[in-house]
Amino acid sequence: MKISAPTLTIDNGLIKASTVDVGKAGDIAVTVAGTVNIIHSGQIQSSSISTDPLAGNAGKIVVTAPALTMSDGAKVSVTTQGPGAAGDIALNVHSMSLTSGARVDSSTTAAGRGGTVTIAARDSASFTGSGSGVFSTTDHGGNAGTIVMTTPNLAMSGGAKVSANTLGAGAAGDITLNVGSVGLKDGARIDSGTSGAGHGGQVVITAPASVNVSGAAVSSNATASGAGGNININTPQMELTNQATLSATSTGSGNAGNISLLLGNSLRLQDSAITTAATRADGGNISITTTGSQVFLSNGRITTSVQSGFGGGGNITLGTAAHPIGFLILNGSEIRADAFGGPGGNINIFAGTFLTSNSILSASSALVCPARSASRQGSRTSAASSASCRNPCCRRPRCCVRHARRGWPAASRAAWSCPDARDCPRSRAAPCRAPSSRRDRPARDSRWTKAEAMTTCRIASHCGSRRPAA
């Protein structure tokens, strides 16, 4: 299907090509000398909806025009609901505007591969309003399509999104932005997420001018078994202000993604944060490399954390030995690598000048006897003392089931009860009493006294009034 015209307006109308059988759907090519204006839920759509194993692929959508304006729920979309692949979308324009819920969408709800969305806006691209933006999704076994955007100026605001997500076994698509400058504000988001077994997509931003994020976010999220995608940003100058966030998180068993920034001049965080966090898996690393002069945090945070004993905290690296940061300035800010149940991450700083005022630099771990964790009274421990308890349950909670080993005396079986019932619900919470090594475990016919079973923690405060073991 080919459409050529001086201008084109689709007002609550539909241009569609689809296949419901084994044949491939036709392509849609729109070439306009002026403006393409899609309004009031108007659509250009290509789809493959056959469930036949030999189902045909959806067709491509190609729009070529000086200007593309979409608003009020308008949509350009490719989709597959079967084994056939969704078609690709290619938008070749000078300027592009999406407002009031207008969207460019690639999706797969079955085994078919999602289509690639390629946007080349020679002058600018602007996305405004909740629900507006560019989306790639999969909720089944098919991999989602990638999003590739090239423009000198990308501006997003009012909750607009560029998003790649997977809700199933298929991998989320990558987001690649080759832009001169990026400006995000007022709740706008660039995000990659996985809520299933599929791997989250990568977010790669290359901006030769600048990246400015104000009250908005760039994020990678993993909420199930799939690992989160990484975030990589390459720009001379980056600013995060007004509660902006750059984050990679995991609340499931999939590892959180890493954050890597390559800066040519400066990084400024004001009332904002760069953070990775994991609840049940490994936390992501944060790496900031600069060939310029300054990293400035004013009420800002650069943090990594892990909440359980199933994963390790991410590392934080600022600068390198070959390219140290000229000036690292912290004012009322924090750089922290914390662990509340697993081993904490390291902090490595390479800087010519390091200035701090009312700030915190901390690498800590609460990996002590879980029955008396360091979270009490908000106390902090250094990374060097993270393995303060010899109880193997402190390091590998699953080992606590050994307390039920057949043939051991009652006293020693009780000694192996896991101190933290949350880590091992089948065992009763008890003080830290585990033997310190295999050779310390009792023979089947031996008898341990209560005192002998309780002198295994190196820090007496963790195990009542008992003297620390050597």
N, C-alpha and C positions, 0 to 999 in steps of 0.2 A: 504494500500500500504506500503510494507516494503522494504527498500533498505539497504543492508549491503555490505561494500566494504573496501579494504585497504585505498583507498583515493577516493574523489569524487570532480570532477570539473564540474560546470554548466556554460558554456560559451555561453551567449545569448540563453540559453535553458530554458525549462519550465517543472516543475513537478507540476501537478495540480490535485486536487480532488474537485469536486463541485456537488451540487444538484440543479436541476431546477424544482423539484416537491416536493411531500410530504415526500419523503424518506430522511434519513440522509446521508450526504456525508461521504465518507470513511476517515479514519485517514491516515496521512502520518508519517511514522517513519523512520528516517535516522540514521543508526549506522555505524560509520566509525572509523577504527583503527588509521588513520592518520589525514589529514587535509581535511576539507570541504571548497572548494574554489568556490565562486559564483561571476562571473565577467560579464561585458558587458551586463547589464540589464537582466542577468539570474534571474530566479524566482523559489521559492517554494511557492505554493499558495493553499489555501482552501477557498471555498466560498459557500454561499447560495444565489441564485439569483431568487428564486421563490417568487411571490407575493400572492400565495395561502394562505388563513388563516391557513391552516394546513401545511405550508411549513416546510421542514425538516431543522435541524441545520447543519451548516458547520462542517467539521471534524477538529480534532486536528492536529497540526504539532509538532513533537518531533524530535529534532536533538541532538545526543549524539556523541561527538568527542573531541579529545584533543585540536583541534584548529579550529576556524571558522573565515574565512577571506572573507569579502565581499567588492566589490569596483565597481566603474563605473556604478552606478544606479542599482545595484543588490537589490533584495528584497525578504524578507520572510514575507508573509502577510496572514491574515485571514480577511474576509469581509462578511457582510450580506447586501442584498438589499431588504429584505422582513421581514416578522414577525419571521422567523427562527433566532436563535442565531448564532453569529459567533463563530468559534472554538477558542480554546486557542492555544497559542504558548509556548513551553517549550524548552529552549536552555540550554543544560547541557554540558559545555565545560571547558577546562582549561584556554584558552585565546580566546579573541574575538576582532576582529578589523573591524570597519566600516569606509570606506573612500570614497571620491568622490561621494557623493550622495547615498550611500548604506543605506538601512533602514530596520528596523523591524517594521511592521505596523499592527495595529488592527483597523478596522473601521466599523461603521454601518451607513447606509444612510436611514434607515427605522425604523420600530418599534422593530426590533430584538436587543437583547443585544449584545454589542461588546465583543470580546474575551479578556481574561486575557493574558498578556505577562509576562512570568517568565523567568528571565535570571540568571543562576548560573555559574559564571566564576571563577573557583577555583584560578587562578593566577592573571588575570587582564582583564580589558575591556577598549578599546580605541576607541573613536569616533572622526573623523577628517573631516572637510570640510563642506561647506554649503549644506544643504539638507540631511546630514548624521545623523543617530540617531535612536531613538526608539519613536514611535508615537502611540497615541490612540485618535481617534476622533469619534464624532457623530454629524450629522447635521439634526437629526429628533427626534422622540420620544424615541428611544431606548437609554439606558444608555451606555456610553462608557466603555470599559474594563479598568481594572487597570493595572499598570506597577509595577512589583516587581523585583528588581535587587539586587543580592548579589555577592560581589567581594571584595578582599582585596584592590584593587586599581582601581579607576575609573578616567580616564583622558579624558577630552573633550577640543577640540580647533577648531579654524577656522570656527566658526558658526555652529558647530554641536549642536544637541538638544536632550533632553529628554522631551517630550511634551504630555500633555493631554488636549484636548479642546472639547468644545461643541458649536455648532452653532444652536442648536434647543432646544426642550423642555427636552430632555434627559440630565441627569447629566453627567458631565465630570468624567473620571476615576481618581482615586487617584494615586499618584506616591510615592512609598516607596523604598528608597535606603538604604540598609544595607551594608555599605562599611567600609573598614578600613580607607581609606583616599579618599578625593575628590579633584581633581584639575581641575578648569575651567579657560580657558584663551582665548584671541583673539576672542571675540564675541560669545563664547559658551553660551548656555542657558539651564536651567532647568525651565520649566514654566507650569503653569496651567491656563487655560483661559475659560471664558464663553462669548459668543456673542449672546446668546439667553436666553430663560427662565430657562434653566437648571442651577443647582448649579455647580460652579467650583469645581474641585477636590482638595484634600488636597495634599500638598507636605511635606513629612516626610523624613528627612535625619538623619541617625544615623551613625556617623563616629568616632569610638574609637580613631583614630589617629589625624586627622586634616581635616579642610575644608579650601581650599585656592581658592579665586576667584580673578582673575586679568583681568581687561578689559572684564569682562563677567557678567552674571546676573542670579539670581534666582528670579522668579517673579510669581505673581498671579494677573490676570487682569480680570475685569468684565466690559463689554461695553454695556450691555443691562439690562434686569430685573432680571437676575439670580445673586445671591450673589457670590462673589469671594471666592475661597478656602483659607484656612489658610496655613501658612508656619511654620513648626516646625523643628528646627535643634538642635541636641544634639551632642556636640563634645567638647573635652578638649580645643582645640585651633582653632581659626578662624581668618582668615585674608582676608580683602577686600582691594585691591589696584588697582591703575591705572584705575580710573573711573568705578570701579565695583559697582553694585547695587544689593540690596536685597529689593524688593518692593512688595507692595500689593496695587493695584489701582482700582478705579471704576469711569468710565465716564458715566455710565447709572444710572438707578434707583435701581440697586442691590447694596447692601452694600459691601464695600471693605473687604477683608480678614484680619486676624490678623497675626502678626509676633511674634513668640516666640522662643527665643534662650536660651538653657540651656548649659552653658559653664563650663568646669572644671578648666580651667587655665586662658586663656586670650583672649581678643578680640582686634584686631587692625584694625582701619580704616584709610587709607591713600589715600586722593584724591578720596574718595568713599562715598557711602550713604546707609543708611537703612531708608526706607521711606514708609509711607502709605498716600494715598490721595484719596479724593472723590469729585466728581463734583456735583452730585445731590442726594447723599445718605450719610449714616453714614460712616465715615472713620474708618479704622482699628486701633487696639491697637498695641503697640510695647512693648514687655516684654523681658528684658534681665536679666537672673538669672545666677549668677556665684558662684561657691564654691572656686574660685581661687583668684588671687591677683590683676589683672590689666585689666582695659578697657582704651585704648589709642586711641584718635582721633587726627590725624594730617591733617588739612584741610578736615575734615570729617563732615558728617551731619547725625543726627538722627532726623527725622521730621515726624510729622503727620499734615494733613491739610484737611479742608473742604471748598468748594468754595461757596456753596449756603445755603440758609436758610432752606433747606429741611432735612438736616442731621447734626449730631454733629461730632466734630473732635475727633480723637482717643486719647487715653491716652498713655503716655510714662512712663514706670516703669523700673528703673535701680536698680538692687539689691533688696533684701528683708530685713525686720527687722531681720529675723533669719540668713540670709547669706548676709551681706552687702559686697559691692565691697571694696577690700582693698585699691586700688588706682584708682581713676577716673581722667584722665588727658586729658585736652582739649587744643590743640594748634592750633589757627586759625580755630576753628571749631564751629559748631552750634548744639544745642539741642533745638528744637522748636516744640510747639504744637499750631498751628495757625488756626484761623477760619476767613474767609472773607465773611461770610453770615449767619453762624449758630453758635451755642455755641462751644467754643473751648474746647480742651481736657486739662487734668491735667498732670503735670510732677511730678513724685515721685522719689526721688533719695535717696538711702541708701548706704552711702560710709564712710569708715573710714577716708580717705584723699581725698579731692576734690581740684585739682589744675587746674587753667585756665590761658591762655595767649592769648589775642586778640580774645576772643571767645564770643559767645552769648548764653545765656540761657533765653528762652522767652516762656511764655504762654500768648497768646493774642487773642483778638477777635475784629473784626470790626463790631460787632452787635450793631450799633448805628442807628440813623435815616438814612435810605438808601440814601436819597437825598444828604446827606453830609457825606459819609462814611469815615472811618478812612484811607482808601487807599489814600486819597488826601495827598499830600506832604510826602507820605511814613510814616505817623505817626503811632505810636503803642499805643495800650491801654492794660492795664492789664486785667487779667481774672476777677478781682473783679469788674471792671466797664463795663462788657460785656453787661449788660442790662441797658444802660444809657438812653434809650428812652422808654417812657411808651406806645408809639404807638404799639398796638398789631401787626401791620403789620411788625414791626421789628422782632417779634418772630415767628409769623405764617403768612406768606405773604398772604395766601389764605383768611384771614379774611377781607382783604381790600374790598371785594365785599359788605360788609355791608353798604358802603356809599350810596348804592342805595335803602336802606330801604324805603318803601313807607310811605309817610305821614310826613317825617322829613322836617324841614325848609331847604331852599336852602343852607344857610350858613353851617349848620351842615352836609349836604350831601357832600358838597365840602370838609369839614374837614376830611371826611373818605376816600378821594382819596388816593390810595397807593402811597407813595413817590417814589417807584422804579418801573418804568414801565416794567422792565424786569421780576419782580416777578408777576405782574398782568397786562398783556398787555391790558386788557379791560378798565382799568381806567387811567385817565390822571395824569401824575406826578404832585405832588403838595408838598408844605412844610409840615413838620410834625405837624399835628394839631388835632390828634385824641383824643377823651375824654380819660382820664386816667383810668376810671373804669366804670362799668355798671351804678352806681348811678350818674355819672357825665353826662350821656347822656341826651339830651333834651327831654322833653315830646313833644307830637305831636303838641301841641298848643303853645309851648314856643318859644322864640327868643333868640338865642345866638348872642352876639356881636362878631365882628371879633377878638377883643383882647382876649375875653374869650376863643375863640376856638384855640388860638395860645399859650397858657401858659401851655403846658402839657409836654414839654421836660425838663428833669432835668439839662441838660447842655445847656446853652444859645447859645454857638457857633454853636450848631446843628440846631437852629431854628432862624437864623437872630439875631436881637438885643433884643429879648424878654427876660424877666427875667425868670430864671428857676423856675419851680413850686416846691412847698414844697414836 
